[in-house]
Amino acid sequence: MNFQHLIKQMNPEVYQQLKQSLELSKWPNGASLTQQQKEICMEAVIAYEHTHLTEDQRTGYVEKGKKITDKGVVKQPINLIDILDVHS
């Protein structure tokens, strides 16, 4: 069984448990995740989200900004540098 097949077969409960374990850096039994386990869990969470969730439901999703021009509203990516300049 390969990695992609495992991801396709993963149920939402396992996905949520992996995600929570990453957030807390420990397994449900309290044991700490090793660096290798964190990397594998993160890869599995990202792959699961890519396979099963829409883009706006995925971890790290940032909604694109909107710019109002004389031609109407234009969606554009958020520039984090501009956000930091405005708030500093």
PDB file of N, CA, C and O in Angstrom:
ATOM      1  N   MET A   1       0.844  -1.168   0.000  1.00  0.00           N
ATOM      2  CA  MET A   1       0.000   0.000   0.000  1.00  0.00           C
ATOM      3  C   MET A   1       0.896   1.241   0.000  1.00  0.00           C
ATOM      4  O   MET A   1       1.804   1.358   0.824  1.00  0.00           O
ATOM      5  N   ASN A   2       0.635   2.167  -0.932  1.00  0.00           N
ATOM      6  CA  ASN A   2       1.469   3.367  -1.012  1.00  0.00           C
ATOM      7  C   ASN A   2       0.842   4.540  -0.256  1.00  0.00           C
ATOM      8  O   ASN A   2      -0.301   4.464   0.193  1.00  0.00           O
ATOM      9  N   PHE A   3       1.597   5.605  -0.128  1.00  0.00           N
ATOM     10  CA  PHE A   3       1.194   6.775   0.642  1.00  0.00           C
ATOM     11  C   PHE A   3      -0.104   7.376   0.109  1.00  0.00           C
ATOM     12  O   PHE A   3      -1.009   7.674   0.888  1.00  0.00           O
ATOM     13  N   GLN A   4      -0.208   7.559  -1.200  1.00  0.00           N
ATOM     14  CA  GLN A   4      -1.406   8.169  -1.783  1.00  0.00           C
ATOM     15  C   GLN A   4      -2.653   7.326  -1.524  1.00  0.00           C
ATOM     16  O   GLN A   4      -3.733   7.866  -1.280  1.00  0.00           O
ATOM     17  N   HIS A   5      -2.505   6.018  -1.576  1.00  0.00           N
ATOM     18  CA  HIS A   5      -3.641   5.140  -1.286  1.00  0.00           C
ATOM     19  C   HIS A   5      -4.067   5.291   0.171  1.00  0.00           C
ATOM     20  O   HIS A   5      -5.261   5.324   0.468  1.00  0.00           O
ATOM     21  N   LEU A   6      -3.111   5.382   1.070  1.00  0.00           N
ATOM     22  CA  LEU A   6      -3.429   5.579   2.489  1.00  0.00           C
ATOM     23  C   LEU A   6      -4.173   6.897   2.707  1.00  0.00           C
ATOM     24  O   LEU A   6      -5.130   6.947   3.480  1.00  0.00           O
ATOM     25  N   ILE A   7      -3.744   7.950   2.038  1.00  0.00           N
ATOM     26  CA  ILE A   7      -4.390   9.254   2.182  1.00  0.00           C
ATOM     27  C   ILE A   7      -5.823   9.191   1.672  1.00  0.00           C
ATOM     28  O   ILE A   7      -6.729   9.734   2.304  1.00  0.00           O
ATOM     29  N   LYS A   8      -6.037   8.539   0.544  1.00  0.00           N
ATOM     30  CA  LYS A   8      -7.393   8.419  -0.010  1.00  0.00           C
ATOM     31  C   LYS A   8      -8.304   7.626   0.914  1.00  0.00           C
ATOM     32  O   LYS A   8      -9.509   7.874   0.956  1.00  0.00           O
ATOM     33  N   GLN A   9      -7.746   6.677   1.652  1.00  0.00           N
ATOM     34  CA  GLN A   9      -8.533   5.832   2.551  1.00  0.00           C
ATOM     35  C   GLN A   9      -8.666   6.425   3.963  1.00  0.00           C
ATOM     36  O   GLN A   9      -9.454   5.924   4.765  1.00  0.00           O
ATOM     37  N   MET A  10      -7.912   7.476   4.273  1.00  0.00           N
ATOM     38  CA  MET A  10      -7.934   8.053   5.614  1.00  0.00           C
ATOM     39  C   MET A  10      -9.305   8.651   5.909  1.00  0.00           C
ATOM     40  O   MET A  10      -9.881   9.353   5.078  1.00  0.00           O
ATOM     41  N   ASN A  11      -9.818   8.362   7.099  1.00  0.00           N
ATOM     42  CA  ASN A  11     -11.118   8.923   7.458  1.00  0.00           C
ATOM     43  C   ASN A  11     -10.924  10.263   8.176  1.00  0.00           C
ATOM     44  O   ASN A  11      -9.825  10.555   8.648  1.00  0.00           O
ATOM     45  N   PRO A  12     -11.981  11.079   8.263  1.00  0.00           N
ATOM     46  CA  PRO A  12     -11.871  12.407   8.876  1.00  0.00           C
ATOM     47  C   PRO A  12     -11.415  12.372  10.338  1.00  0.00           C
ATOM     48  O   PRO A  12     -10.749  13.303  10.792  1.00  0.00           O
ATOM     49  N   GLU A  13     -11.756  11.328  11.073  1.00  0.00           N
ATOM     50  CA  GLU A  13     -11.343  11.239  12.467  1.00  0.00           C
ATOM     51  C   GLU A  13      -9.826  11.099  12.598  1.00  0.00           C
ATOM     52  O   GLU A  13      -9.216  11.723  13.466  1.00  0.00           O
ATOM     53  N   VAL A  14      -9.225  10.289  11.744  1.00  0.00           N
ATOM     54  CA  VAL A  14      -7.769  10.124  11.765  1.00  0.00           C
ATOM     55  C   VAL A  14      -7.103  11.434  11.359  1.00  0.00           C
ATOM     56  O   VAL A  14      -6.115  11.845  11.967  1.00  0.00           O
ATOM     57  N   TYR A  15      -7.636  12.084  10.341  1.00  0.00           N
ATOM     58  CA  TYR A  15      -7.112  13.383   9.908  1.00  0.00           C
ATOM     59  C   TYR A  15      -7.139  14.378  11.064  1.00  0.00           C
ATOM     60  O   TYR A  15      -6.139  15.045  11.326  1.00  0.00           O
ATOM     61  N   GLN A  16      -8.276  14.485  11.760  1.00  0.00           N
ATOM     62  CA  GLN A  16      -8.395  15.422  12.871  1.00  0.00           C
ATOM     63  C   GLN A  16      -7.412  15.090  13.999  1.00  0.00           C
ATOM     64  O   GLN A  16      -6.846  15.990  14.620  1.00  0.00           O
ATOM     65  N   GLN A  17      -7.214  13.795  14.257  1.00  0.00           N
ATOM     66  CA  GLN A  17      -6.287  13.395  15.311  1.00  0.00           C
ATOM     67  C   GLN A  17      -4.850  13.746  14.942  1.00  0.00           C
ATOM     68  O   GLN A  17      -4.089  14.214  15.789  1.00  0.00           O
ATOM     69  N   LEU A  18      -4.475  13.526  13.694  1.00  0.00           N
ATOM     70  CA  LEU A  18      -3.130  13.906  13.244  1.00  0.00           C
ATOM     71  C   LEU A  18      -2.931  15.418  13.343  1.00  0.00           C
ATOM     72  O   LEU A  18      -1.884  15.889  13.785  1.00  0.00           O
ATOM     73  N   LYS A  19      -3.931  16.154  12.935  1.00  0.00           N
ATOM     74  CA  LYS A  19      -3.854  17.614  12.975  1.00  0.00           C
ATOM     75  C   LYS A  19      -3.730  18.105  14.421  1.00  0.00           C
ATOM     76  O   LYS A  19      -2.925  18.991  14.710  1.00  0.00           O
ATOM     77  N   GLN A  20      -4.521  17.535  15.320  1.00  0.00           N
ATOM     78  CA  GLN A  20      -4.443  17.927  16.727  1.00  0.00           C
ATOM     79  C   GLN A  20      -3.097  17.535  17.338  1.00  0.00           C
ATOM     80  O   GLN A  20      -2.526  18.285  18.130  1.00  0.00           O
ATOM     81  N   SER A  21      -2.601  16.372  16.969  1.00  0.00           N
ATOM     82  CA  SER A  21      -1.293  15.944  17.482  1.00  0.00           C
ATOM     83  C   SER A  21      -0.198  16.905  17.039  1.00  0.00           C
ATOM     84  O   SER A  21       0.713  17.208  17.809  1.00  0.00           O
ATOM     85  N   LEU A  22      -0.283  17.383  15.804  1.00  0.00           N
ATOM     86  CA  LEU A  22       0.683  18.377  15.328  1.00  0.00           C
ATOM     87  C   LEU A  22       0.555  19.680  16.102  1.00  0.00           C
ATOM     88  O   LEU A  22       1.565  20.277  16.475  1.00  0.00           O
ATOM     89  N   GLU A  23      -0.662  20.125  16.347  1.00  0.00           N
ATOM     90  CA  GLU A  23      -0.878  21.379  17.064  1.00  0.00           C
ATOM     91  C   GLU A  23      -0.311  21.320  18.479  1.00  0.00           C
ATOM     92  O   GLU A  23       0.256  22.296  18.970  1.00  0.00           O
ATOM     93  N   LEU A  24      -0.468  20.161  19.134  1.00  0.00           N
ATOM     94  CA  LEU A  24      -0.030  20.014  20.516  1.00  0.00           C
ATOM     95  C   LEU A  24       1.378  19.449  20.649  1.00  0.00           C
ATOM     96  O   LEU A  24       1.955  19.463  21.736  1.00  0.00           O
ATOM     97  N   SER A  25       1.936  18.950  19.539  1.00  0.00           N
ATOM     98  CA  SER A  25       3.250  18.286  19.513  1.00  0.00           C
ATOM     99  C   SER A  25       3.296  17.046  20.406  1.00  0.00           C
ATOM    100  O   SER A  25       4.339  16.687  20.951  1.00  0.00           O
ATOM    101  N   LYS A  26       2.135  16.404  20.538  1.00  0.00           N
ATOM    102  CA  LYS A  26       2.111  15.149  21.298  1.00  0.00           C
ATOM    103  C   LYS A  26       0.945  14.282  20.824  1.00  0.00           C
ATOM    104  O   LYS A  26      -0.055  14.770  20.298  1.00  0.00           O
ATOM    105  N   TRP A  27       1.117  12.982  21.032  1.00  0.00           N
ATOM    106  CA  TRP A  27       0.087  12.006  20.696  1.00  0.00           C
ATOM    107  C   TRP A  27      -1.011  12.052  21.751  1.00  0.00           C
ATOM    108  O   TRP A  27      -0.808  12.615  22.827  1.00  0.00           O
ATOM    109  N   PRO A  28      -2.167  11.469  21.459  1.00  0.00           N
ATOM    110  CA  PRO A  28      -3.259  11.457  22.446  1.00  0.00           C
ATOM    111  C   PRO A  28      -2.864  10.833  23.793  1.00  0.00           C
ATOM    112  O   PRO A  28      -3.446  11.174  24.823  1.00  0.00           O
ATOM    113  N   ASN A  29      -1.886   9.927  23.792  1.00  0.00           N
ATOM    114  CA  ASN A  29      -1.453   9.303  25.048  1.00  0.00           C
ATOM    115  C   ASN A  29      -0.458  10.173  25.820  1.00  0.00           C
ATOM    116  O   ASN A  29       0.014   9.780  26.887  1.00  0.00           O
ATOM    117  N   GLY A  30      -0.137  11.360  25.279  1.00  0.00           N
ATOM    118  CA  GLY A  30       0.769  12.287  25.959  1.00  0.00           C
ATOM    119  C   GLY A  30       2.218  12.208  25.521  1.00  0.00           C
ATOM    120  O   GLY A  30       3.015  13.075  25.880  1.00  0.00           O
ATOM    121  N   ALA A  31       2.577  11.198  24.758  1.00  0.00           N
ATOM    122  CA  ALA A  31       3.959  11.058  24.281  1.00  0.00           C
ATOM    123  C   ALA A  31       4.261  12.147  23.251  1.00  0.00           C
ATOM    124  O   ALA A  31       3.435  12.443  22.388  1.00  0.00           O
ATOM    125  N   SER A  32       5.443  12.732  23.351  1.00  0.00           N
ATOM    126  CA  SER A  32       5.859  13.775  22.420  1.00  0.00           C
ATOM    127  C   SER A  32       6.118  13.209  21.032  1.00  0.00           C
ATOM    128  O   SER A  32       6.597  12.084  20.887  1.00  0.00           O
ATOM    129  N   LEU A  33       5.796  13.999  20.012  1.00  0.00           N
ATOM    130  CA  LEU A  33       6.118  13.620  18.647  1.00  0.00           C
ATOM    131  C   LEU A  33       7.595  13.894  18.393  1.00  0.00           C
ATOM    132  O   LEU A  33       8.120  14.921  18.822  1.00  0.00           O
ATOM    133  N   THR A  34       8.256  12.998  17.709  1.00  0.00           N
ATOM    134  CA  THR A  34       9.624  13.247  17.286  1.00  0.00           C
ATOM    135  C   THR A  34       9.584  14.170  16.066  1.00  0.00           C
ATOM    136  O   THR A  34       8.522  14.368  15.475  1.00  0.00           O
ATOM    137  N   GLN A  35      10.710  14.724  15.692  1.00  0.00           N
ATOM    138  CA  GLN A  35      10.769  15.587  14.515  1.00  0.00           C
ATOM    139  C   GLN A  35      10.317  14.816  13.275  1.00  0.00           C
ATOM    140  O   GLN A  35       9.589  15.356  12.442  1.00  0.00           O
ATOM    141  N   GLN A  36      10.738  13.574  13.148  1.00  0.00           N
ATOM    142  CA  GLN A  36      10.346  12.764  11.993  1.00  0.00           C
ATOM    143  C   GLN A  36       8.834  12.517  11.988  1.00  0.00           C
ATOM    144  O   GLN A  36       8.205  12.564  10.930  1.00  0.00           O
ATOM    145  N   GLN A  37       8.248  12.256  13.155  1.00  0.00           N
ATOM    146  CA  GLN A  37       6.804  12.048  13.237  1.00  0.00           C
ATOM    147  C   GLN A  37       6.047  13.325  12.868  1.00  0.00           C
ATOM    148  O   GLN A  37       5.015  13.264  12.201  1.00  0.00           O
ATOM    149  N   LYS A  38       6.558  14.474  13.300  1.00  0.00           N
ATOM    150  CA  LYS A  38       5.933  15.748  12.948  1.00  0.00           C
ATOM    151  C   LYS A  38       5.933  15.947  11.435  1.00  0.00           C
ATOM    152  O   LYS A  38       4.935  16.372  10.853  1.00  0.00           O
ATOM    153  N   GLU A  39       7.063  15.634  10.808  1.00  0.00           N
ATOM    154  CA  GLU A  39       7.176  15.811   9.361  1.00  0.00           C
ATOM    155  C   GLU A  39       6.215  14.888   8.618  1.00  0.00           C
ATOM    156  O   GLU A  39       5.566  15.306   7.659  1.00  0.00           O
ATOM    157  N   ILE A  40       6.124  13.638   9.059  1.00  0.00           N
ATOM    158  CA  ILE A  40       5.229  12.674   8.406  1.00  0.00           C
ATOM    159  C   ILE A  40       3.776  13.064   8.620  1.00  0.00           C
ATOM    160  O   ILE A  40       2.972  12.995   7.691  1.00  0.00           O
ATOM    161  N   CYS A  41       3.429  13.475   9.842  1.00  0.00           N
ATOM    162  CA  CYS A  41       2.057  13.914  10.133  1.00  0.00           C
ATOM    163  C   CYS A  41       1.691  15.131   9.294  1.00  0.00           C
ATOM    164  O   CYS A  41       0.594  15.203   8.739  1.00  0.00           O
ATOM    165  N   MET A  42       2.610  16.086   9.202  1.00  0.00           N
ATOM    166  CA  MET A  42       2.343  17.288   8.425  1.00  0.00           C
ATOM    167  C   MET A  42       2.138  16.941   6.950  1.00  0.00           C
ATOM    168  O   MET A  42       1.241  17.477   6.299  1.00  0.00           O
ATOM    169  N   GLU A  43       2.960  16.056   6.437  1.00  0.00           N
ATOM    170  CA  GLU A  43       2.811  15.626   5.048  1.00  0.00           C
ATOM    171  C   GLU A  43       1.457  14.955   4.840  1.00  0.00           C
ATOM    172  O   GLU A  43       0.795  15.192   3.830  1.00  0.00           O
ATOM    173  N   ALA A  44       1.044  14.119   5.792  1.00  0.00           N
ATOM    174  CA  ALA A  44      -0.244  13.428   5.688  1.00  0.00           C
ATOM    175  C   ALA A  44      -1.405  14.412   5.771  1.00  0.00           C
ATOM    176  O   ALA A  44      -2.367  14.289   5.013  1.00  0.00           O
ATOM    177  N   VAL A  45      -1.332  15.385   6.675  1.00  0.00           N
ATOM    178  CA  VAL A  45      -2.394  16.381   6.818  1.00  0.00           C
ATOM    179  C   VAL A  45      -2.524  17.203   5.537  1.00  0.00           C
ATOM    180  O   VAL A  45      -3.633  17.419   5.050  1.00  0.00           O
ATOM    181  N   ILE A  46      -1.412  17.657   4.998  1.00  0.00           N
ATOM    182  CA  ILE A  46      -1.428  18.446   3.766  1.00  0.00           C
ATOM    183  C   ILE A  46      -1.983  17.618   2.605  1.00  0.00           C
ATOM    184  O   ILE A  46      -2.798  18.111   1.825  1.00  0.00           O
ATOM    185  N   ALA A  47      -1.550  16.383   2.490  1.00  0.00           N
ATOM    186  CA  ALA A  47      -2.033  15.513   1.403  1.00  0.00           C
ATOM    187  C   ALA A  47      -3.525  15.229   1.553  1.00  0.00           C
ATOM    188  O   ALA A  47      -4.264  15.236   0.568  1.00  0.00           O
ATOM    189  N   TYR A  48      -3.966  14.979   2.790  1.00  0.00           N
ATOM    190  CA  TYR A  48      -5.394  14.729   3.034  1.00  0.00           C
ATOM    191  C   TYR A  48      -6.211  15.951   2.621  1.00  0.00           C
ATOM    192  O   TYR A  48      -7.209  15.829   1.911  1.00  0.00           O
ATOM    193  N   GLU A  49      -5.780  17.123   3.068  1.00  0.00           N
ATOM    194  CA  GLU A  49      -6.504  18.347   2.743  1.00  0.00           C
ATOM    195  C   GLU A  49      -6.544  18.587   1.240  1.00  0.00           C
ATOM    196  O   GLU A  49      -7.575  18.993   0.703  1.00  0.00           O
ATOM    197  N   HIS A  50      -5.437  18.341   0.562  1.00  0.00           N
ATOM    198  CA  HIS A  50      -5.390  18.523  -0.890  1.00  0.00           C
ATOM    199  C   HIS A  50      -6.355  17.571  -1.596  1.00  0.00           C
ATOM    200  O   HIS A  50      -6.957  17.930  -2.608  1.00  0.00           O
ATOM    201  N   THR A  51      -6.498  16.362  -1.064  1.00  0.00           N
ATOM    202  CA  THR A  51      -7.352  15.342  -1.676  1.00  0.00           C
ATOM    203  C   THR A  51      -8.826  15.518  -1.329  1.00  0.00           C
ATOM    204  O   THR A  51      -9.691  15.305  -2.179  1.00  0.00           O
ATOM    205  N   HIS A  52      -9.121  15.904  -0.087  1.00  0.00           N
ATOM    206  CA  HIS A  52     -10.490  15.856   0.409  1.00  0.00           C
ATOM    207  C   HIS A  52     -11.160  17.207   0.675  1.00  0.00           C
ATOM    208  O   HIS A  52     -12.383  17.258   0.801  1.00  0.00           O
ATOM    209  N   LEU A  53     -10.408  18.284   0.764  1.00  0.00           N
ATOM    210  CA  LEU A  53     -10.987  19.573   1.126  1.00  0.00           C
ATOM    211  C   LEU A  53     -10.846  20.589   0.000  1.00  0.00           C
ATOM    212  O   LEU A  53      -9.960  20.475  -0.848  1.00  0.00           O
ATOM    213  N   THR A  54     -11.726  21.577   0.002  1.00  0.00           N
ATOM    214  CA  THR A  54     -11.593  22.659  -0.965  1.00  0.00           C
ATOM    215  C   THR A  54     -10.464  23.582  -0.503  1.00  0.00           C
ATOM    216  O   THR A  54     -10.043  23.537   0.653  1.00  0.00           O
ATOM    217  N   GLU A  55      -9.994  24.400  -1.403  1.00  0.00           N
ATOM    218  CA  GLU A  55      -8.840  25.262  -1.100  1.00  0.00           C
ATOM    219  C   GLU A  55      -9.076  26.123   0.136  1.00  0.00           C
ATOM    220  O   GLU A  55      -8.175  26.282   0.961  1.00  0.00           O
ATOM    221  N   ASP A  56     -10.276  26.680   0.272  1.00  0.00           N
ATOM    222  CA  ASP A  56     -10.536  27.578   1.397  1.00  0.00           C
ATOM    223  C   ASP A  56     -10.697  26.857   2.731  1.00  0.00           C
ATOM    224  O   ASP A  56     -10.791  27.515   3.767  1.00  0.00           O
ATOM    225  N   GLN A  57     -10.732  25.530   2.738  1.00  0.00           N
ATOM    226  CA  GLN A  57     -10.818  24.751   3.972  1.00  0.00           C
ATOM    227  C   GLN A  57      -9.458  24.242   4.439  1.00  0.00           C
ATOM    228  O   GLN A  57      -9.347  23.690   5.534  1.00  0.00           O
ATOM    229  N   ARG A  58      -8.442  24.419   3.633  1.00  0.00           N
ATOM    230  CA  ARG A  58      -7.119  23.872   3.934  1.00  0.00           C
ATOM    231  C   ARG A  58      -6.349  24.718   4.936  1.00  0.00           C
ATOM    232  O   ARG A  58      -6.556  25.927   5.041  1.00  0.00           O
ATOM    233  N   THR A  59      -5.459  24.064   5.667  1.00  0.00           N
ATOM    234  CA  THR A  59      -4.590  24.747   6.618  1.00  0.00           C
ATOM    235  C   THR A  59      -3.741  25.775   5.876  1.00  0.00           C
ATOM    236  O   THR A  59      -3.178  25.486   4.820  1.00  0.00           O
ATOM    237  N   GLY A  60      -3.659  26.970   6.439  1.00  0.00           N
ATOM    238  CA  GLY A  60      -2.825  28.009   5.854  1.00  0.00           C
ATOM    239  C   GLY A  60      -3.496  28.830   4.783  1.00  0.00           C
ATOM    240  O   GLY A  60      -2.857  29.700   4.192  1.00  0.00           O
ATOM    241  N   TYR A  61      -4.778  28.583   4.509  1.00  0.00           N
ATOM    242  CA  TYR A  61      -5.473  29.327   3.468  1.00  0.00           C
ATOM    243  C   TYR A  61      -5.601  30.794   3.866  1.00  0.00           C
ATOM    244  O   TYR A  61      -5.983  31.105   4.994  1.00  0.00           O
ATOM    245  N   VAL A  62      -5.284  31.680   2.948  1.00  0.00           N
ATOM    246  CA  VAL A  62      -5.460  33.117   3.146  1.00  0.00           C
ATOM    247  C   VAL A  62      -6.327  33.605   2.001  1.00  0.00           C
ATOM    248  O   VAL A  62      -5.991  33.433   0.830  1.00  0.00           O
ATOM    249  N   GLU A  63      -7.451  34.217   2.360  1.00  0.00           N
ATOM    250  CA  GLU A  63      -8.348  34.724   1.331  1.00  0.00           C
ATOM    251  C   GLU A  63      -7.667  35.851   0.567  1.00  0.00           C
ATOM    252  O   GLU A  63      -6.990  36.696   1.154  1.00  0.00           O
ATOM    253  N   LYS A  64      -7.852  35.853  -0.726  1.00  0.00           N
ATOM    254  CA  LYS A  64      -7.251  36.895  -1.549  1.00  0.00           C
ATOM    255  C   LYS A  64      -7.939  38.220  -1.278  1.00  0.00           C
ATOM    256  O   LYS A  64      -9.142  38.278  -1.022  1.00  0.00           O
ATOM    257  N   GLY A  65      -7.165  39.263  -1.338  1.00  0.00           N
ATOM    258  CA  GLY A  65      -7.701  40.596  -1.110  1.00  0.00           C
ATOM    259  C   GLY A  65      -8.453  41.109  -2.323  1.00  0.00           C
ATOM    260  O   GLY A  65      -8.420  40.498  -3.391  1.00  0.00           O
ATOM    261  N   LYS A  66      -9.121  42.219  -2.154  1.00  0.00           N
ATOM    262  CA  LYS A  66      -9.858  42.844  -3.249  1.00  0.00           C
ATOM    263  C   LYS A  66      -9.362  44.270  -3.406  1.00  0.00           C
ATOM    264  O   LYS A  66      -9.026  44.941  -2.431  1.00  0.00           O
ATOM    265  N   LYS A  67      -9.324  44.708  -4.623  1.00  0.00           N
ATOM    266  CA  LYS A  67      -8.904  46.070  -4.914  1.00  0.00           C
ATOM    267  C   LYS A  67     -10.007  46.709  -5.750  1.00  0.00           C
ATOM    268  O   LYS A  67     -10.428  46.155  -6.766  1.00  0.00           O
ATOM    269  N   ILE A  68     -10.461  47.856  -5.322  1.00  0.00           N
ATOM    270  CA  ILE A  68     -11.507  48.548  -6.061  1.00  0.00           C
ATOM    271  C   ILE A  68     -10.824  49.513  -7.026  1.00  0.00           C
ATOM    272  O   ILE A  68     -10.058  50.391  -6.627  1.00  0.00           O
ATOM    273  N   THR A  69     -11.125  49.321  -8.300  1.00  0.00           N
ATOM    274  CA  THR A  69     -10.552  50.175  -9.339  1.00  0.00           C
ATOM    275  C   THR A  69     -11.695  50.813 -10.122  1.00  0.00           C
ATOM    276  O   THR A  69     -12.866  50.547  -9.849  1.00  0.00           O
ATOM    277  N   ASP A  70     -11.355  51.647 -11.088  1.00  0.00           N
ATOM    278  CA  ASP A  70     -12.395  52.252 -11.927  1.00  0.00           C
ATOM    279  C   ASP A  70     -13.084  51.213 -12.810  1.00  0.00           C
ATOM    280  O   ASP A  70     -14.127  51.489 -13.402  1.00  0.00           O
ATOM    281  N   LYS A  71     -12.501  50.022 -12.894  1.00  0.00           N
ATOM    282  CA  LYS A  71     -13.098  48.934 -13.667  1.00  0.00           C
ATOM    283  C   LYS A  71     -13.909  47.986 -12.788  1.00  0.00           C
ATOM    284  O   LYS A  71     -14.439  46.989 -13.278  1.00  0.00           O
ATOM    285  N   GLY A  72     -14.010  48.288 -11.498  1.00  0.00           N
ATOM    286  CA  GLY A  72     -14.763  47.445 -10.574  1.00  0.00           C
ATOM    287  C   GLY A  72     -13.848  46.816  -9.542  1.00  0.00           C
ATOM    288  O   GLY A  72     -12.731  47.275  -9.307  1.00  0.00           O
ATOM    289  N   VAL A  73     -14.352  45.756  -8.934  1.00  0.00           N
ATOM    290  CA  VAL A  73     -13.596  45.055  -7.896  1.00  0.00           C
ATOM    291  C   VAL A  73     -12.726  43.998  -8.554  1.00  0.00           C
ATOM    292  O   VAL A  73     -13.212  43.177  -9.333  1.00  0.00           O
ATOM    293  N   VAL A  74     -11.441  44.022  -8.238  1.00  0.00           N
ATOM    294  CA  VAL A  74     -10.484  43.070  -8.786  1.00  0.00           C
ATOM    295  C   VAL A  74      -9.885  42.284  -7.628  1.00  0.00           C
ATOM    296  O   VAL A  74      -9.373  42.871  -6.675  1.00  0.00           O
ATOM    297  N   LYS A  75      -9.950  40.961  -7.709  1.00  0.00           N
ATOM    298  CA  LYS A  75      -9.323  40.138  -6.676  1.00  0.00           C
ATOM    299  C   LYS A  75      -7.828  40.082  -6.947  1.00  0.00           C
ATOM    300  O   LYS A  75      -7.392  39.998  -8.095  1.00  0.00           O
ATOM    301  N   GLN A  76      -7.064  40.127  -5.887  1.00  0.00           N
ATOM    302  CA  GLN A  76      -5.610  40.039  -6.027  1.00  0.00           C
ATOM    303  C   GLN A  76      -5.051  39.373  -4.786  1.00  0.00           C
ATOM    304  O   GLN A  76      -5.676  39.417  -3.726  1.00  0.00           O
ATOM    305  N   PRO A  77      -3.894  38.761  -4.896  1.00  0.00           N
ATOM    306  CA  PRO A  77      -3.275  38.144  -3.715  1.00  0.00           C
ATOM    307  C   PRO A  77      -2.937  39.198  -2.668  1.00  0.00           C
ATOM    308  O   PRO A  77      -2.630  40.345  -2.995  1.00  0.00           O
ATOM    309  N   ILE A  78      -2.998  38.792  -1.419  1.00  0.00           N
ATOM    310  CA  ILE A  78      -2.614  39.676  -0.326  1.00  0.00           C
ATOM    311  C   ILE A  78      -1.096  39.768  -0.298  1.00  0.00           C
ATOM    312  O   ILE A  78      -0.414  38.745  -0.359  1.00  0.00           O
ATOM    313  N   ASN A  79      -0.574  40.950  -0.208  1.00  0.00           N
ATOM    314  CA  ASN A  79       0.851  41.169  -0.095  1.00  0.00           C
ATOM    315  C   ASN A  79       1.159  41.408   1.378  1.00  0.00           C
ATOM    316  O   ASN A  79       0.855  42.477   1.907  1.00  0.00           O
ATOM    317  N   LEU A  80       1.757  40.427   2.045  1.00  0.00           N
ATOM    318  CA  LEU A  80       2.023  40.542   3.481  1.00  0.00           C
ATOM    319  C   LEU A  80       2.951  41.692   3.810  1.00  0.00           C
ATOM    320  O   LEU A  80       2.870  42.246   4.906  1.00  0.00           O
ATOM    321  N   ILE A  81       3.815  42.063   2.913  1.00  0.00           N
ATOM    322  CA  ILE A  81       4.710  43.196   3.155  1.00  0.00           C
ATOM    323  C   ILE A  81       3.898  44.476   3.287  1.00  0.00           C
ATOM    324  O   ILE A  81       4.180  45.301   4.155  1.00  0.00           O
ATOM    325  N   ASP A  82       2.881  44.653   2.425  1.00  0.00           N
ATOM    326  CA  ASP A  82       2.026  45.825   2.519  1.00  0.00           C
ATOM    327  C   ASP A  82       1.264  45.846   3.841  1.00  0.00           C
ATOM    328  O   ASP A  82       1.117  46.903   4.455  1.00  0.00           O
ATOM    329  N   ILE A  83       0.783  44.693   4.281  1.00  0.00           N
ATOM    330  CA  ILE A  83       0.050  44.607   5.543  1.00  0.00           C
ATOM    331  C   ILE A  83       0.970  44.993   6.699  1.00  0.00           C
ATOM    332  O   ILE A  83       0.568  45.737   7.593  1.00  0.00           O
ATOM    333  N   LEU A  84       2.198  44.490   6.682  1.00  0.00           N
ATOM    334  CA  LEU A  84       3.137  44.814   7.756  1.00  0.00           C
ATOM    335  C   LEU A  84       3.481  46.290   7.768  1.00  0.00           C
ATOM    336  O   LEU A  84       3.639  46.882   8.835  1.00  0.00           O
ATOM    337  N   ASP A  85       3.600  46.900   6.579  1.00  0.00           N
ATOM    338  CA  ASP A  85       3.926  48.335   6.493  1.00  0.00           C
ATOM    339  C   ASP A  85       2.790  49.188   7.050  1.00  0.00           C
ATOM    340  O   ASP A  85       3.044  50.194   7.713  1.00  0.00           O
ATOM    341  N   VAL A  86       1.550  48.804   6.793  1.00  0.00           N
ATOM    342  CA  VAL A  86       0.398  49.560   7.255  1.00  0.00           C
ATOM    343  C   VAL A  86       0.254  49.484   8.762  1.00  0.00           C
ATOM    344  O   VAL A  86      -0.120  50.476   9.389  1.00  0.00           O
ATOM    345  N   HIS A  87       0.545  48.312   9.378  1.00  0.00           N
ATOM    346  CA  HIS A  87       0.331  48.103  10.796  1.00  0.00           C
ATOM    347  C   HIS A  87       1.535  48.439  11.664  1.00  0.00           C
ATOM    348  O   HIS A  87       1.459  48.311  12.886  1.00  0.00           O
ATOM    349  N   SER A  88       2.635  48.860  11.072  1.00  0.00           N
ATOM    350  CA  SER A  88       3.835  49.130  11.894  1.00  0.00           C
ATOM    351  C   SER A  88       3.958  50.586  12.229  1.00  0.00           C
ATOM    352  O   SER A  88       4.903  50.985  12.909  1.00  0.00           O
TER     353      SER A  88
END
